[in-house]
Amino acid sequence: MFTRLDPRRLETFRVVATMGQVSAASRLLHLSQPAVTAQVRQLERECGRPLLVRTARGVRPNEAGRVLLEYAQRLHHLLEEAATAVADEEEVGGELALAASTTLASYVVPDLLASFLRVHRGVQVRLEVGNTEQVLAWVGEERVPLGLVEGHARAARIRLEHYLDDELIPVVSARAPAELMRVRTGKELHDVPLLWRESGSGTRAVLERALRQAGVRRGPQPGDLQLGSTEAIKGAVAAGLGVGFLSRWSIQDELASGRLRTLPIPDLRVKRAFSWVLPVDAPSGVAGRFLRHARAVPPILNAP
């Protein structure tokens, strides 16, 4: 039997599932905890099944809850877009504050800012750059209303929204020693120096996970380098110091010019996603307009 879902209960469920705690959701929604709990339970009765798993640390959506949460988030975004569409389209001014991890700040955000500022010329921009852990903390602390990160990440008081797909590509210098050029399997990475990002980097976390999943027991070891930026790794790769895993977005010019070469390692694919870091309620004002612009006009990767 078809049951019409109450949008208000759906929004309450969205906030509870995102925050992971009824108490935190009640503060954000300005409702009592019993009222929040009652709305979620009524929604579960409307759906005919439980939606949340209760744990000692709070709540999390079960399989049915994850499906419904996706629809709740889409409805939330749609209502925001509707409000914007009927709002007065006066000239946007003020400051756009956002944070991004280093790869995104260097290779994705500039094109987004250029297209946004062509339309909104009166906006000033403040871009904070850090690793993934720092960006998550800055958004969670409300230092900035919006962030972009790579890799797998979780933190309190924030949510992540998929934006773009990426892959970390193993590369070496075009003049690399023969021992580097000969690498063809994940296991052979044990015998050559690797160039790692620093601890806390989303790039490093993704690479470590991909190596484990491929059965390659390999972490930093003597002879490896740990470097604090994509540009530093590119420089070290070009100097022949080891194998680097770099975002496909970051090496287009070097591959096209022949300065760097990819290593074909069929048994190791390091895929990841770029994600928006958002507070539970989507940002408003200039940050909200920038987010809607980025969703509508994503950058395009031009493969060499």
N, C-alpha and C positions, 0 to 999 in steps of 0.2 A: 504494500500500500504506500502511495506517495505521501511524504510528509514535507511540508514547506518549512525550511529552516529559518529561524529568527535571526536576522542580520546582527542584532545587538548581542545575542548569545554567541554568535560566530566570532564577533570581534573580541568578546571576553575570552573565549577559548584561544584565539590567536595570541593574545597577550600572555595568558597563563602558559601556553605551550612554549612560547619564545623565551619568557623569563625563567621558566623552570621552577617557580615558587608562587604559590597563591598569595603569600604576604606581599611580595614585590609587585605582583600584578594588581593587587587591591590598592596599593599606594599610587600606582600609575593611573589606574582607572577612577580613583577617588570613590571607591566603593568599599564596604566592609568586607572582611574575609568570608563571613557566612554568605553574603550576597553573591560574591564571586563563585564560591563553591556551588551554591544553588543553581546559578546560571549554567555552569558547566554540566552539572548532573542532569538538568532539564534538557540540554543539548544532547547528552548521551542517550536519554530516553527517546528523543526525537529520532536519533540515528539508529536506535535499537541495538546499540553495542557500546562497550567502554571505549573511550578515546585516549585516556591517560593511564599511565602506570605510576602508582604511588610508591615512592621509595623514601628511605630515611633522609635523603638529601633534598627531596622535593618531588617534582613530577616531571614526566617526560611523555611525549606522545607514543602510543603503540603504532602498529602498522596502519590501522584504520585512521588513527589520529594524524599520522604523517600525511596521508592522502588528503584528509579534510583540511589540514593546515595549509597545504599548497593552495587550495581553493580560497581559503580565508585570506591569505596573503595577496592573491590576485584580486580579490574583491576590494581589499584595502587600497591597493594601488589604483584600481579603477576609480574608486570614489575620490581619491586625491586628484587624479587627472581631471575628473569631472569638475571638481571645485576650482581647479586652475583654469579650465576652459571657460568658465563663466565669470571669472574674476576680471577686474579692471586691468587691462594689459598696459599699464603705465611703464615708463622707462625704469628698468631695474638698475639700482645702484648699490653702493655699500661694498662690503668685503666678502669675497668668497674664500672661506677657510677650509682646507682639506688636507689630508695626510695620505702619503703613498709610500709603499716600500720601494727600494732603490730602482729595481728594474722597471717598474711601472712609472715611477717619477721621471725616468730618463727616456723611455721609449713609447709610452702610451699616453700619459697625461698631456704632454705638450700639444699633440694634435687635437685632443679634446678641448684644451683651453683656447687654442687658436680659433676653432670653429665656433665656440661659445662666445668669445670676445668679439668676433665679427658682428654678432647680433646685439650683444650687451656691452657696449663700449664704455659705459660708466662704472664698470665693476673693477675693483682692486682685488688682487689675488695674493693669498698667503698659503704657500705649499710647504708643509712640514714633511721631511724625508727621514725615514728610519727603517729598521727591519720590521718584519711582520709583528713580532711581539710588541714593539713600541707603538706601532699604528693601532693595534687592538686596544692597548692601554689608553692611548690618547683619545680615542673615540669613547671608550667606556668611562673615562674621567671627564668627558664633555669639553676637553681642550679644543677639539674640532668636531664638527657635526657629521663628518663624512670621511671615509677612507677607502683605499684600494690596496689589496694585499694579494700575494701569491701563496699557494700551498694550502695545507690542511690546518685549520686554526679554530680554536674555541676560546671564548672568554665570557665573563659575566657581563651582563647589561648590554650586550650587543648581539646582532644577528648578521649572518653573511648571506649575500645574494649573488648567485653566479653571474659573471659578466662575459668573460672571454675564455676560450680554450688556449692552452699553451703546451709546449713540450720542451724539456731540457735535452739539448743535443750534445753528444760527446764530440769535442773538436780538438784538433791539434794544429800546431803551426805547419804551414806549407813546407817549412825547412826542418821539421821535427826529426829527432834521431830515429833510426830504423826501428828500435824497440817499441816506440810509441806507434809508429805507422802500422806495425804488424798486429796490433790488438784487434781481435775479431769476436771475442766472447767475453761475457761478464767475468768469468773466472780469471781471465788473463789480466784483469785490472789489478789483481793482487801484486803483480810483478812490475808495475809501472807507477810513477808518482802521480797522485791526483791533486787537483786544486780545489779546495773546499771554501765555501762561505763560512762566516763565523757562526758560532752557536747562537740560536735565536732567530736565524735567518729562515724564512719560509722556503727558499731555494734549497738550503741544506736539508731541512726536514723532509722535503719531498724526495730528494735524492736518496737519503738514508732509507726511507720506506721502500722505494722502488728496488734498491739493492737487496734488501731483506726479502721482498716478495719474489725476486728472481733467484733466491738461494745464494746470493753473493754475500759472504760474511766479511765485510770490508768497511772499516772506519778509518779515521785519520791514523797514519802510521809514520815512522821515521822516513824522511824524504819527501813527505807531502807538504803542501803549503796551505795555510788558512788565511784568506784574504777578505777584506771588509767591503768589497764592492764588485759589481759586475765588470766595471772598467779595469779594476786591478787584476781580475782573473783573465780578462782578454789580453792584457799586456803580458801577463806571465805565460799564457798559452803561446802568444806570438813569439816570445823569447825561447820557446822550446822547453819550458820547465815542467811540463806534465800535461795530462789530459784534463780538460775543463768541461763541465757540463753547464751550458749556457742557454738561456731562453732563445727560442727561435726568433722572437721579436728583436733581440739585441744584436744579432750577428748577420743581418742581411747584407750590409755593406762589405763586411770582411769576407763573406762567402762569395759575393759577386766579384770582388777584386782578386780572389784567390789567395788572400793573406792567411786565411784559416781554411782547414779542410775538415769535413765530418768523418767520423769513424763509423763504419757499418758494424753495429753490434746487434744482430737480429734478436738475441735472447734478452735484450734489455731495452725496454721502452719506458721513458720517464715522462709520463703525461701529468699535467696538472691544470688547474683552473685559476684564473684571476677572479677575485670576488670583491664586491662592494662590502665595506664594513659600515653597518648602520645601527643607530639606536633602535630600540623596539618600535618607536614611532618614527616614521620616515622624516628626514629633515625638511624644514620649511624654508621660506625666504629664498635667498640667492642659492644656497646649497641645494634646496629642493629643485629649483629650476635647472641647475647644472646637472643634477642626477637625471632628471627627465630628458634633458638634451642628450646626455651620454647614452641612455637607453635607446633613444630614437636614432642616433647617428654614431654607431660604434666604429672605431678605427678599423681599417682593413690591412691585413698583413700581405705585403707583396713579396711572394717567394722569389728568390733569384733564379 
